[in-house]
């Protein structure tokens, strides 16, 4: 039987972090985002019969800059310009396809993501509360929160 839970993906993430820490200790260099995505791929593919996990692996490294890798069920790993997942994602594919554009500024990216997540939350009964965002750059990770009473509602106008 396949296991589907955020605990499963969290456990995989913990193992990947362990492997990345080991690699960094051995090489004295931070592993690339692609290396992280390939380690996720190994765990997902090698456990595909017992685990049902989709992963989005994103980050920034000095070799390729910002990157997003999508690992759907089964363990395939594909670099994408953006990736969406979760129970509300089926509601936003069209929105994302029509509004995404290459070379967006940080503010445009934040609007793109918060609008998409707000639409998913509005349509999906399993999503809700607030939007948590992470901005990944060469300077690290900056986290932002949008409380429920400040969510975008542009589609209601």
N, C-alpha and C positions, 0 to 999 in steps of 0.2 A: 504494500500500500504506500502511496506517495504521501509525504508530509508537506503540508502547506502552512506556513506561518511566518510571522516576522521573527519569531525566535530562531527558526531555521536559517533565514538569511542573516540574522545577527550572529549566529554561531559561525557561519561561513566567513563573514566579515572578520570575526575575531581570529580565525585560523589564517586568513589572508594577511592580516596585520602582523601576526606572529612570523609568517614567512618573509614578509617585507622587512621586518625588523632584523631578522637573521641575515638576510641578504645585505642590508645596510651595514651591519656589524662586520660582515666578512669583506665587503668591498670598499668600505668607507665612503660610499656614494649613495645618495637617495635613489631608490628604484624609480623607474619611469612609470607613468600612468599605464602605458601599454603592458609593462611587466605585471603590474597589479591586476589588470584585466585578464591577462593570460593565466594568472594563478587562480582567479575566480573561475575562469573557464575550466581549468583542471578539476577543481572541486565539483562544479556543477555537472560536467560531463561524466566524470568517474562515478558520480552518485545519481545519475539521471533516472535510474529505475526505482530509487528509494526516496528521492527528494524532488519536490516540484518548486523550483525557485527561479525567479527572474531577477536579474541584477542590472542596475545601472552603475557603471564605474566611471567616475569623472574626476578630473584633476588638472593640475598644471605642472609641467616639468620643463627644465631648461633646454631640452632637446626639441620637443614638438609644441611647446606652449600648452594652451588649453585644449583639452580633449574630452570626448564623451564616447564611451563604449557601451553598447547594448548587448546583454547576454540573455536572450530569451530562453524559455524552457528547453532543455536538452543540451545546453552548453555551447551553442554557437557564439562566437564573439565577433562583433562588427563595429567598426568605428563609424559614428554617425555625427551629423552636425548638431543634433539634439536627440533626446530620447524621452519617452513618456512611459509610465507604467502604473500599475495599481488599479483598484476597482473602478475609479472614475475615468480612467484613461480612454475608454471606448467612446466617451462623450466628446472628446476634444481633438481627435485626430484631424478632422476637417479644419477646425479653428487653427491648430498649430501649422498645418500644411499651408494655409492661406496667409498667415501673418508672420511666419518665420522669414527672416532674410539674413544673408551673410553679412558680417561686418557690423553688427549692431553695437551701439555703445553700451556701457554697463547699465545705464538707466533704461535703455530700450529693452535690454535683456530682462531686467527686473520686471518691467511692465509686461513683456511677453509671458514670462513664467507666472506672475501673479494673476494675470487675466485668465490664463489657461487653467490654473489650479482653482480659481474662484468659479469658473464655469463647471468644472468637474464636481466641485463641492455642491454647487447648486442643483445639479442633476442626479448626483449619486447619494443615496440614503446612507451609505457606509462611510462617507467622507464628511468632514466638517470640523468646526471649531475655529481654527486659525491657520494661517499660512506661515510656514517656517522656510526661510530661504537661506542658502549658503552661497556666498560669492567667493569663487576660487580663483586666485591670481598668483603671480610670482611672489607676492607679499604674504601669502597664506590664505587662511579661510576667515571670512567675516560673516557672521550670522545675523540675520534680520528676521523680525517677526511682524506679521500683520494681524492684529486682533480681529475677531469676528465682526465687530461693529465698524471696521474700517475696510472690509473686503470690497474689491471692485464689483460694481453692479451695472456696468455700462450697457449690458444687453437688455436691461429692464426699461431703458428710456424710450 
